[in-house]
């Protein structure tokens, strides 16, 4: 039996913990320090339920979710350059769709 190859996203390392390490092209100021990487934690069921209860425009809900999963504020996220946000968005979408690199090849027990 063959499994589908893991999806690869440039600048994304899928960690054994289920999280994703995302390398930014443009450093972002977080907690007053420049950083070139963010960790987006693998969402729990509670995270998905919380995301679904958010109200407001789609972009505002997405930004709140992405910021939360990256343990940064939405104000910090607002300073991110668009190409780097698109990379975060790709990881967010992969988690929501169940296609994250560390999800593929998993079999039921």
N, C-alpha and C positions, 0 to 999 in steps of 0.2 A: 504494500500500500504506500503510495506516495502522498506527501502533503504539499500543499501550495507553498511557494516560497514566501518568506516573511516580507511584508511590504517595507520598503526602505524609504525613509524621508531624509533628505540631505540635512545634516546638522542635528540629527536626532539619534540618541542612543537609548534603546529600550533596556531598562535595568531589570535585573532578576526580581527585584522587589515589586515589579509591576509599574513603577514610575518611569517617566521619560526625562532624560537630560537633554535639554535643548540648547544648542550653541547659537548665540546671537551674532549677527554680523556687525551690529552697532551696540556697544555697551549701554546698559540701562542702569540708572541710579536707583538702588533699592536700599532702604535703611541708611541713606546718606553715603553709600559706597557704590562705586562703579562695579558692575558685574557683566560678564560676557556669557554666562550660562544661567538658565533657570531650570528648576526641577518641577515638572508638573506631576503631581501625585496621581496615582491610579485612583479613580473615583470609586467610592463605596456605593452601595445601594442607597444609603441615606443621602449621599451627594446628588445622585440622580433624581431622587424624589424632591430634594430641596430645589434643584434646578428647575424642575417642572412646575413649582409653585411660584416662581418669580413672575412678576408682572412688569409691564412696560414694553418699550420697543425691543425688537429682537436683538439688535446690536447691544443695547444696554444690558439685557439679560445674559447674553453671551460674554460680554466683558466682565460682568460680575462673577460669572462662573469660572472663566479662565483665570482671573486674578485670584480667586479663592483657591483653585486647584494648584496655583503656582505660589501660594502663600505670600502674595504681594497685594498692595492696595490698588483700587481702580485708578487712583490718582497716579501711582507709579506706572501702571499699565498704560495710561493715557500718553505717556512720553515715549512709548516704544515706536520705532520706525516701522512703517507698513510692511516691508519684506519680512521683518522678524515677527510681526503679529500674524502674518499669513502662515508662518511656520508653526506658531503656537496653535493657530486655528486648525491646521492639519492634524495636529496631535489630538486636540479636543474632539474633532470630528471622528478620528480613528477610535478614540475611547467610546464615544457615544454609539458608534456603529458596531463596536465589538471587533474591529479589525486592527487594533493596535499591534505593533510588531511582536510584543510579548504575549499576545493572545493567540496568535496563529500556531497551528500544530498542537494545540491543547486538545486532549481527548477526554471524554467523560470517564469517570472512575467506574 
